[in-house]
Amino acid sequence: MAIDLEDLEIEREIVNIEFEIGDNVVYPHHGAGQVVKKEEKNILGEVREYLTIKILHNDMTVMVPCANAGKAGLRRVIDEETVKAVLGVLAADVSEMPKNWNRRFKHNRDKIKTGDIYELAEVVRNLAVREQDKGLSTGEKQMYTRAKKILASEMMYALEKTEDEAEAYLDEILLRTADELAAASAASAE
């Protein structure tokens, strides 16, 4: 029996982790990066401690107030056990999605917004399979490309691969999943 992540009513607890320079972190919507600076800044008359994070895959720098890091969804890069679980999500059956493309788009965007690696992996898998099966709208193609980049950026750190190696690894897994699901669908149609 497949478990749909939506059926698991998970309360996301906001955890404020103390990050240090050199830590590999994930910032939702942007992907994995590294803390390159930790400093106090006076912004609008208020002195706060900020983290400067370099997001490698899109050459972006993000500043996050330390006090709001947990609220912003900042977390450490996944460990080896979580990588295995994510690979399990990528290899699993497609979960139920709205048939209407704009509802599906919103549904997937909301999943990505959570910052949860499993939700992200589910969106990437569903869009990969749908792309091979029926094709994607322009908006969904852009979402798929972006979501896959974010996932690959974290896998890059977790698996100690280059960005290109991580993307190729993901593409290989997604192609295998899409092929297996297509074969299973064809077999059940007979």
C-alpha positions as a Markdown table, in Angstrom:
| # | Residue | x | y | z |
|---|---|---|---|---|
| 1 | Met | 0.0 | 0.0 | 0.0 |
| 2 | Ala | 1.5 | 3.4 | -1.0 |
| 3 | Ile | 1.4 | 6.1 | 1.6 |
| 4 | Asp | 0.5 | 9.5 | 0.3 |
| 5 | Leu | 2.5 | 12.2 | 2.1 |
| 6 | Glu | -0.7 | 14.3 | 2.3 |
| 7 | Asp | -2.4 | 11.6 | 4.4 |
| 8 | Leu | 0.3 | 12.0 | 7.0 |
| 9 | Glu | -0.8 | 15.1 | 8.9 |
| 10 | Ile | 2.7 | 16.3 | 9.8 |
| 11 | Glu | 3.0 | 19.4 | 11.9 |
| 12 | Arg | 6.1 | 21.2 | 10.8 |
| 13 | Glu | 7.9 | 22.3 | 13.9 |
| 14 | Ile | 10.0 | 25.5 | 13.5 |
| 15 | Val | 13.4 | 24.6 | 14.7 |
| 16 | Asn | 16.0 | 27.4 | 15.0 |
| 17 | Ile | 19.4 | 25.7 | 14.4 |
| 18 | Glu | 22.7 | 27.5 | 15.2 |
| 19 | Phe | 24.6 | 27.6 | 11.9 |
| 20 | Glu | 28.3 | 28.3 | 11.6 |
| 21 | Ile | 30.5 | 29.4 | 8.7 |
| 22 | Gly | 31.1 | 26.5 | 6.3 |
| 23 | Asp | 27.8 | 24.7 | 7.2 |
| 24 | Asn | 26.0 | 23.2 | 4.1 |
| 25 | Val | 22.4 | 24.4 | 4.4 |
| 26 | Val | 19.2 | 24.3 | 2.3 |
| 27 | Tyr | 17.1 | 27.4 | 1.8 |
| 28 | Pro | 13.6 | 26.6 | 0.4 |
| 29 | His | 12.9 | 27.9 | -3.1 |
| 30 | His | 16.6 | 28.4 | -3.8 |
| 31 | Gly | 18.3 | 25.1 | -2.9 |
| 32 | Ala | 21.5 | 24.1 | -1.1 |
| 33 | Gly | 24.3 | 26.4 | -0.3 |
| 34 | Gln | 27.0 | 27.1 | 2.2 |
| 35 | Val | 27.2 | 29.6 | 5.0 |
| 36 | Val | 30.0 | 32.0 | 4.0 |
| 37 | Lys | 29.6 | 34.7 | 6.6 |
| 38 | Lys | 28.0 | 35.3 | 10.0 |
| 39 | Glu | 27.9 | 39.0 | 11.0 |
| 40 | Glu | 26.0 | 41.7 | 12.9 |
| 41 | Lys | 24.4 | 44.3 | 10.7 |
| 42 | Asn | 22.6 | 47.5 | 11.5 |
| 43 | Ile | 19.5 | 47.5 | 9.2 |
| 44 | Leu | 16.8 | 50.2 | 9.8 |
| 45 | Gly | 18.3 | 51.0 | 13.2 |
| 46 | Glu | 18.1 | 47.4 | 14.4 |
| 47 | Val | 21.3 | 45.4 | 15.0 |
| 48 | Arg | 20.8 | 41.7 | 14.2 |
| 49 | Glu | 23.0 | 38.8 | 13.4 |
| 50 | Tyr | 22.8 | 37.6 | 9.8 |
| 51 | Leu | 23.9 | 34.6 | 7.9 |
| 52 | Thr | 25.2 | 35.1 | 4.3 |
| 53 | Ile | 24.6 | 31.9 | 2.3 |
| 54 | Lys | 26.1 | 31.3 | -1.1 |
| 55 | Ile | 23.7 | 29.2 | -3.3 |
| 56 | Leu | 26.0 | 27.5 | -5.7 |
| 57 | His | 23.7 | 26.2 | -8.4 |
| 58 | Asn | 22.4 | 29.6 | -9.4 |
| 59 | Asp | 25.3 | 31.8 | -8.2 |
| 60 | Met | 23.1 | 33.6 | -5.7 |
| 61 | Thr | 23.8 | 35.1 | -2.3 |
| 62 | Val | 21.1 | 35.2 | 0.3 |
| 63 | Met | 21.2 | 37.0 | 3.7 |
| 64 | Val | 19.0 | 35.5 | 6.5 |
| 65 | Pro | 18.6 | 36.9 | 10.0 |
| 66 | Cys | 19.8 | 34.2 | 12.4 |
| 67 | Ala | 16.7 | 34.7 | 14.6 |
| 68 | Asn | 14.4 | 33.9 | 11.7 |
| 69 | Ala | 16.5 | 31.1 | 10.1 |
| 70 | Gly | 14.1 | 28.4 | 11.3 |
| 71 | Lys | 11.0 | 30.4 | 10.3 |
| 72 | Ala | 12.5 | 30.9 | 6.8 |
| 73 | Gly | 12.9 | 27.1 | 6.5 |
| 74 | Leu | 16.7 | 27.1 | 6.7 |
| 75 | Arg | 17.9 | 23.6 | 7.6 |
| 76 | Arg | 21.0 | 21.4 | 7.3 |
| 77 | Val | 21.6 | 19.3 | 4.1 |
| 78 | Ile | 20.1 | 15.8 | 4.4 |
| 79 | Asp | 22.1 | 12.9 | 5.8 |
| 80 | Glu | 22.8 | 9.5 | 4.2 |
| 81 | Glu | 19.6 | 7.9 | 5.7 |
| 82 | Thr | 17.4 | 10.7 | 4.4 |
| 83 | Val | 19.1 | 10.3 | 0.9 |
| 84 | Lys | 17.9 | 6.7 | 0.9 |
| 85 | Ala | 14.4 | 7.7 | 1.8 |
| 86 | Val | 14.3 | 10.5 | -0.9 |
| 87 | Leu | 15.5 | 7.9 | -3.5 |
| 88 | Gly | 12.6 | 5.7 | -2.3 |
| 89 | Val | 10.2 | 8.6 | -3.0 |
| 90 | Leu | 11.7 | 9.2 | -6.4 |
| 91 | Ala | 11.2 | 5.5 | -7.3 |
| 92 | Ala | 7.6 | 5.2 | -5.9 |
| 93 | Asp | 4.4 | 5.4 | -7.8 |
| 94 | Val | 3.0 | 8.7 | -8.8 |
| 95 | Ser | 0.7 | 10.2 | -6.2 |
| 96 | Glu | -2.7 | 11.6 | -7.0 |
| 97 | Met | -2.6 | 15.1 | -8.5 |
| 98 | Pro | -5.4 | 17.4 | -9.7 |
| 99 | Lys | -6.2 | 16.9 | -13.4 |
| 100 | Asn | -6.7 | 20.6 | -14.1 |
| 101 | Trp | -3.3 | 22.0 | -14.9 |
| 102 | Asn | -3.6 | 25.2 | -13.0 |
| 103 | Arg | -4.8 | 23.4 | -9.8 |
| 104 | Arg | -2.0 | 20.9 | -10.3 |
| 105 | Phe | 0.5 | 23.8 | -10.7 |
| 106 | Lys | -0.7 | 25.4 | -7.4 |
| 107 | His | -0.7 | 22.0 | -5.7 |
| 108 | Asn | 2.9 | 21.4 | -6.7 |
| 109 | Arg | 4.0 | 25.0 | -5.9 |
| 110 | Asp | 2.5 | 24.6 | -2.4 |
| 111 | Lys | 4.4 | 21.4 | -1.9 |
| 112 | Ile | 7.7 | 23.0 | -3.0 |
| 113 | Lys | 7.1 | 26.0 | -0.6 |
| 114 | Thr | 7.1 | 23.7 | 2.4 |
| 115 | Gly | 10.8 | 23.2 | 2.1 |
| 116 | Asp | 10.3 | 19.5 | 2.9 |
| 117 | Ile | 12.7 | 17.3 | 0.9 |
| 118 | Tyr | 10.1 | 14.5 | 0.5 |
| 119 | Glu | 7.5 | 16.9 | -0.8 |
| 120 | Leu | 10.1 | 18.3 | -3.3 |
| 121 | Ala | 11.1 | 14.8 | -4.4 |
| 122 | Glu | 7.4 | 13.9 | -4.9 |
| 123 | Val | 6.8 | 16.9 | -7.1 |
| 124 | Val | 10.0 | 16.2 | -9.1 |
| 125 | Arg | 9.0 | 12.5 | -9.6 |
| 126 | Asn | 5.3 | 13.3 | -10.5 |
| 127 | Leu | 6.4 | 16.0 | -13.0 |
| 128 | Ala | 9.1 | 13.8 | -14.6 |
| 129 | Val | 6.6 | 10.9 | -15.1 |
| 130 | Arg | 3.9 | 13.3 | -16.4 |
| 131 | Glu | 6.4 | 14.9 | -18.8 |
| 132 | Gln | 7.3 | 11.5 | -20.3 |
| 133 | Asp | 3.7 | 10.3 | -20.3 |
| 134 | Lys | 1.6 | 13.3 | -21.4 |
| 135 | Gly | 4.0 | 16.3 | -21.6 |
| 136 | Leu | 3.9 | 19.4 | -19.4 |
| 137 | Ser | 2.6 | 22.9 | -19.9 |
| 138 | Thr | 5.3 | 25.7 | -20.2 |
| 139 | Gly | 4.7 | 26.7 | -16.5 |
| 140 | Glu | 5.0 | 23.1 | -15.3 |
| 141 | Lys | 8.2 | 22.6 | -17.4 |
| 142 | Gln | 9.8 | 25.6 | -15.7 |
| 143 | Met | 8.6 | 24.4 | -12.3 |
| 144 | Tyr | 10.0 | 20.9 | -13.0 |
| 145 | Thr | 13.4 | 22.3 | -14.1 |
| 146 | Arg | 13.6 | 24.6 | -11.0 |
| 147 | Ala | 12.5 | 21.9 | -8.6 |
| 148 | Lys | 14.9 | 19.4 | -10.1 |
| 149 | Lys | 17.8 | 21.9 | -9.7 |
| 150 | Ile | 16.9 | 22.5 | -6.1 |
| 151 | Leu | 16.8 | 18.8 | -5.4 |
| 152 | Ala | 20.0 | 18.2 | -7.3 |
| 153 | Ser | 21.7 | 21.0 | -5.4 |
| 154 | Glu | 21.0 | 19.2 | -2.1 |
| 155 | Met | 21.9 | 15.8 | -3.5 |
| 156 | Met | 25.2 | 17.3 | -4.6 |
| 157 | Tyr | 26.2 | 18.1 | -1.0 |
| 158 | Ala | 24.6 | 15.0 | 0.5 |
| 159 | Leu | 26.3 | 12.6 | -2.0 |
| 160 | Glu | 29.5 | 14.6 | -2.4 |
| 161 | Lys | 29.0 | 15.0 | -6.2 |
| 162 | Thr | 29.5 | 17.9 | -8.6 |
| 163 | Glu | 26.4 | 19.7 | -9.6 |
| 164 | Asp | 26.4 | 18.0 | -13.1 |
| 165 | Glu | 27.0 | 14.6 | -11.5 |
| 166 | Ala | 24.0 | 15.1 | -9.1 |
| 167 | Glu | 21.8 | 16.2 | -12.0 |
| 168 | Ala | 22.8 | 13.3 | -14.1 |
| 169 | Tyr | 22.2 | 10.9 | -11.2 |
| 170 | Leu | 18.7 | 12.4 | -10.7 |
| 171 | Asp | 17.9 | 12.2 | -14.4 |
| 172 | Glu | 18.9 | 8.5 | -14.4 |
| 173 | Ile | 16.6 | 7.7 | -11.5 |
| 174 | Leu | 13.7 | 9.6 | -12.8 |
| 175 | Leu | 14.0 | 8.0 | -16.3 |
| 176 | Arg | 14.1 | 4.6 | -14.7 |
| 177 | Thr | 11.0 | 5.4 | -12.6 |
| 178 | Ala | 9.1 | 6.8 | -15.6 |
| 179 | Asp | 10.0 | 3.7 | -17.7 |
| 180 | Glu | 9.0 | 1.3 | -14.9 |
| 181 | Leu | 5.6 | 3.0 | -14.4 |
| 182 | Ala | 5.0 | 3.1 | -18.1 |
| 183 | Ala | 5.7 | -0.6 | -18.4 |
| 184 | Ala | 3.5 | -1.4 | -15.4 |
| 185 | Ser | 0.7 | 0.7 | -16.9 |
| 186 | Ala | 1.0 | -1.0 | -20.3 |
| 187 | Ala | 1.0 | -4.4 | -18.6 |
| 188 | Ser | -2.2 | -3.6 | -16.7 |
| 189 | Ala | -3.9 | -2.4 | -19.8 |
| 190 | Glu | -3.5 | -5.7 | -21.5 |
